[in-house]
Amino acid sequence: MVFLRKVKTASGATAVQIAERKKRRDVVLEHLGSAHTEAELAALMSAGRDKINAGQEALDLGLPRDPQSAVVHSKRSRQLVETLQVAWTALGFDVIEDEAFFQLVAARLIEPTSMSDSARVLTEVGMDPVHRSTMKRCLARVAEREYRDHIATKCVEHAATSGDISLVLYDVTTLYFEAEHEDELRKVGYSKERRVDSRIVVGLLVDRGGFPLEIGCFEGNHAETRTIVPIIKQFQTRHNLADMVVVADAGMLSTANLTALDEAELKFIGGSRQVKAPGDLENHFHWEGDAFTDGQLIDTITPRHGNTRTERKKNRREPVWDPEQHLVHWRAVWAYSRKRAVRDGHTLTAQENRARAVIDGDVAVKSTRFLKNHWACQFVCVSGVFTGMG
């Protein structure tokens, strides 16, 4: 956007410049001159407007000639508000006739903040927020009138009509709170970021396009691997569904989860851990070696339990998984990526060099590690370059 800019100079004059807003900074395009009187300032401003308009007639809106003297009394993000309202109705969420509930959802979509701060967010986009007490009573109604069930039903109806729910994806996230003490829900649990704040675990089930279908909340010290089965069962019970494929990463699908999903007669696809590659591909390494082509797929089997041993070197061909024949195995599909191999090679080399520098005392350890004080060891960990699905 090109505009006129007035700047006070060291001599007390007013400099008039043509500027443009770029990347949150004002870039001066042309310096028109400095004014020492109101008449000179008016003349420079008029000349600047003529240059900006390039001889075009300006639309007379009855506003002051000097843009700097215009005063904004209120503003409204009309397009944003109307988009939220149209989407709300199109998804069928208007089955919940509660304006306070819509406002709370809209505020969270516009700017995630607290309930008390929602009025400020709504006011900034031109909405007339309900009273804070009304919002508090709305939160109670959410549980009493089972708003969540209504919303979940409409989500499934939308996903079924616009796509399909034969394949669903599951993952979890954690929400942290600046709470001084734990309570029944907000608890301190295992954190990959090594945080010690109270938190909750949230599990989300979506369709193949990422549209949300089911959500669940668990205590902060609840293991992430123990969330997938309750969410799937909750989803099945709510909508009376049976035949679908569940997709999750390796962190979600523990042995107990796989067994539970299999007993529920559900199909699943999960990421396999790279440490299983040497065992799963032992037959391929024996007969074919360790040379692969980019994009190569190897369809084989993998043990359901760590103590299962399978001798497969007698036959060169990989076994084709059969649910009746391989009762103690899952199907495993391994794929090789040259790009991933190169990236992993650089990463592992950097980690090895870093470890050797720490051992030699050339580099200090950045963070504390838990070590046993009666023994020490040195090792180099090498992982495969495969991704697997079981």
N, C-alpha and C positions, 0 to 999 in steps of 0.2 A: 504494500500500500504506500503510495506516494503522498506526502503531506507537507505543509508549511511548518517550519520549526522556528520558534523565537528563543534566543539565547542571550543572556546578559553578559556583556564583555567586561573586562577589567576596568575600562574607562567609564563604565556606567551606561554606555549606549546599549541598544538592543539590536543584535544581529538577526537577520532573517535569512533562513536557509531552506532549500528544498531537500527533503530527506526521504528515505525509504526504510521501512521496517524489514529487517532480515535477521532471521535466527535470534529473535528477542533483542536485537540491537538496532539503534538508529544509525543508518549510513548516510552521510551527507553527500548529495549529488551535485549541488551547486550553492555557492554563497552569493546571495543577492545584494548584500550591503548591510550597513549599520545605520540605524536611525537614532537621532538625538532628540527628536520632538515627536509628538503624536501625529502631526501631519506627515512627516517623513515615514513613520512606521506604517501609516495607512497606505501611502503610495507604494511602499515596498510589498506590503501584503497584497495589494491589488495587482501589482505586476507579477507576483508569484502565482496568484490564482490564475491569471491569464496564461502563464506558461504551463501550469499543470493541466488546465482545460484545453490547451492547444487550440484556442479559437472557438471551441464548442460552447454552445449556450448551456448554462447550468439550469437545472430544474429548480424552480422557485418553490420551496417548501415552507416559506414564511419563517425561516430560521435566521438568526443573526448572520451578517456577512462574515464576521470573523469566527471561524470554527473554534478558536480557543475560548470564545465567550459563551459557547453553547453549554448548557447544563443538563445532564442526564438525571432525570428524577426517578426513573424506574427502568427495569429491563426484564425481558421475558424470553427464555429459550423456547420459543413456540414449537419449532420443528422437533426438538428433543422430547418435549412433553407429549406432543401429539404422536410421535413414534412409539413411545412407551405405552400410551393408551391404546393405540391400534394393535400393537403386539399383544397386549394384555387381553383384549377382546378376541383376537384371532386365535389365540391358544385356548380360549374358553375359560380363562381364569376369572372372568366376570361372573361366574357362577357363585363366587363369594361376594356378596353384596356388602362390602365393608370398605368405605373410602379411606379410613385410617390404615387399613392393611395395605391397600394399594400405595398409599403415600410412603409407608415404611419401606416397602419393596423398592419403589422408585428412588428413594433417597439412598438406599444401599447400592443400587445400580449406578447412580450418578457419582457418588463419592462415599466409599465405605467408611462409616463413622458410627458414633454411638447414637442411641435413640434420642438422647437429650440434644444432640447436635443436628438431628435430622431437620428440625424446623429451619435452621439456618440454611441448609442445603436447598430445601424446597423453596424458600423465599428467594434465593439467588437466581433460580430458574423461572421465577414468576408465578409459582403455585401458592395458594393460600393454605398453609399448613393447619391441621387441626391442633387443638390444645395438647400440651404434653400429657395431661391426665388422660385424655382420650387415647393417646398412643399406649399408655401403660395398661389401660383396660383392654385395648386391642390385643396386646400380648397374651393376656389371660384368655381371651376368646379364641386365640389360635389353637390352644390346647383343648379347651372345653368343647369347641364345635368341630374339631378334627379338620382344620383347614389343610393340614398336610396331606390327608387322604384324598381330599378333593383335588388338590393341585397335582398329586401323583397320578391320579386317574386321568386327568386331562392331558398330562404329559405323555402317558402311554397311548392315549387315543390319537394324539397328534403324531407321535412317532410311527404308529401303525398305519396311519393314512398317508403320510408323506414318505415313508420308507418301509423298514421292517425291523422287527425286534428279535429276529432269529439269531442274531449275533450281538452280544453285549460286551462292553469293556468295563473293567473295574480297576480302581486305584484309590489310594488314600492320601490324605494330607493332614497336617497338624496345624492347629491354631493356638497361638500363645497368648497369655494374659499377663498383664502387669499386676498380678494379685499377690498380696503379701502372704496370704495363707491358702492352703489347699481346701477344697470342699469335696462334696460327694462326686462331682464330675470333673472339676479342674484339678488335675494331679500332675506331679512331676513324673515323667517317664523317660525312657531311652530316647535320646536326641542325637541325630546325625550331626547336628551343628554344635553339640556339646552344651546346650543351653540347660539351665536349671530352673527356668520359669514354669509355672503351672500351665498346663495345656489340655486340649481335648483332641481326640482323633476323629476325623471325619472321613467316612467312606462314601464314594460316589460311583453309581452305576450309570453308564451312558450307552446310547446306541452307536452304531458304526460311524455315524456322522458327528458324534460328540454331544447329541442332545440329551439332557439329563432325564433319567427315568426313576431313580431311587436314591435316597440319601439316608445315611445313618450316622449317629453320633455316639462315641464311646469315651470311657474314662481315659485320662491322659496316660495312665500306666498300663493301658490295654495293649497287648501285642498286636501289631498291624496284621500279622498273618492270621489272627483269630477273628478278623472282621468280615472277611469275604463270604464265608458260609452263612452267617446270620443275615447279611444283606440280601444274598441270593434267595434264601428261604423266605424272607420278608417280602421280597418282590414277587415270588411265585404265589405266596398265599394271598397277597392283596389283589392280584390280577388273575389268579387261577391259571397259571401258565406252567408248562412242563418242558416242551421241546425247545431248547435253545443252546447256543454255544457261548461259553464264558471265556473271555480273553483277559489274561492278567500277566504281569511280569513275574520274574523268578522269585522276587521277594514275597509275593502273595501266596504262591502255590506251594505250601509245605506238603509233606507226605500225608499228614492228617487231612488237609484240605482236599487234596487230590482224591483221597479215599472217600471223603464225604460227598464230593461232587459225583464220583463214580457210582456210589450207592444211590444217589438221587437220580441216576440215569441221565445225567447232564453231560454233554460233550464239552470239552475244554481245550484251550490252546494257551500254553504258558511258556515263558522264556526259560530255557534251561541254563544252568550255571556252567561256565566255561571249564570248571574243574572236572566236569563229567566227560569232557571231550575225549581224553585219552582212553577211558574205558569204553565209551560208546563207539569210538572209531578204531578200536584196537584191531578189528578184522580188516578194515580198510588200510590201516598203516602196514599191516603184515603183508598184504597182497599187492597193494598199489603204491606204497610209499607215502611220503608226506608232501608230494608236489600236487598242487591244486590249480584249477583254472578259475578265473574270475567268474563268480555267479554259480559255481558248481554246487549241486544239491546232493546230499547223501541221506537216503531214507533208510533208517535202521530201527533198532529197539534200544531201550534203556531200562535198567532195573527199577522196579518200584521201591525197593528197599536197598539200603547200602550194603547189606550183608548177602545180597543175591549175586552169585557168580555165574557167568554164562560163558561157555566155551564155544567159540564160533570160528576158530581158525581152520577147521577142517574143510569148510566150504568157502569158496572165493566169493560167491554171490552174497550180498547182504540179505539178512532174513526179512521177510515181509511180515509186518506185525498183523497178528490175528487175535482178536479178543478171547477166543476160546482156546487157542493153542498156547498163547503167551500170557498165562494167567498172572505171572509175577513180573510182567514188563509193561511199559508204555511204549507208544510209538514216538520216535524221535527223528526230527528232520533237521539236519545241519546244513548251513549255507556258508560258503567261503566268499569273502569280499577282499579284493586286493587293496582297495582304498583303506578299509578298516585295518588290514594287516600292517600297512605302512604307518598309519597313525599310531597303532598300538606299539609298533617297534620303536618309534621315536619316544613315546611315553615311557616305556619300560627302560630304555637306555638312560633317559633323564633321571628316572627313579633310582636306577642302579648307581649312576654317577653320584647322585645326592647321598645315597646310603654309604658309599665308599668314602666320600668326603667327611661325613659325620664320624665314621669309624676312625679315620686318620686324624681327626681333630682339626681339620681345616675349616669346617663349618659347624656352627653351634645349632643345636636342636631348637626349633622355634617354639614348640609347645611340649608340655610334660607328657611323658608316656608312662604307663604302669609297667614296671619291670620287677622281676624277682631278684633279690640281692645276693643269692647264693650261687647263681650261675649266669652265664651270658653266652650268646651264640651269634654267629654271623651267617646270614643266608641271603640268597637272591631268589626272588619269586618270579617265575615266568608263567604267564597265562596264555591260553590259546587265542586264536583270532576268529573263533566261530561264534555264531549265535544259534541257539537251538530252540525248538518248540516241541513240547511233549504233550 
